[in-house]
Amino acid sequence: MGVAAIPIIVIVLPLILIVVLKSRRRKKRHTTGLPSDRVGGGWSEVMSLATDLGAGVNSSGTRRETAVSLYSAFPTTQGTTALLAEKADAAIFGPGQPSEEDVATYWQHVEHSVQGMSGSVGFWKRQRAKFSPRSLLADAKARAQSRAQSKVLSRDPSKDSQGGHWAPGQAQDQGGDGIRSKLAQMMKKKS
């Protein structure tokens, strides 16, 4: 079994790693951060599955625009997806934080939408999505862009003439959901 098992391990190990990383990401989205972060994480979970299933997801569009674009790929979940987009916007940009009950209800809708999306495709496409690294790569790309944007926003303009030193206390990257919740908090403080 020794030498014959090496090719099998080389093939299976990355697949197991992908499943473990996706599971950890889902748990983190569901349990970490403010209630608005967790609602945003639920929306991100739906977008990750859509990405893994091969749907064209426009990451620069609004949630509602993205929900509309997913109608053609997953027509059976269009009502749920639209509701998720609307509720996520209300939770993140609305006054105050959603209650724990609101977050739990939102995640129930997420689960319903995810099941509907998965159920609308065949067995083999579901299996490809389960082991697809697409959404993990898209998340890594979004984090890198967010980090670059944070560096630009945290520059100390008074030191630009001296070579552009970075301001102390630079914003730390928390992924797209953390950035959105910070933006929402800043908007709430202004009003």
ABEGO torsion letter per residue (X at the ends): XAAAAAAAAAAAAAAAAAAAAAAAAAAAAAABEBAAAAAAAAAAAAAAAAAAAGBBBBAABBAAAAAAAAAAABAAAAAAAAAAAAAAAAAAABBEBBBAAAAAAAAAAAAAAAAAAAAABBAAAAAAAAABAAAAAAAAAAAAAAAAAAAAAABBAAAAAAGGBBBBGBBBBAEAAAAAAAAAAAAAAAX
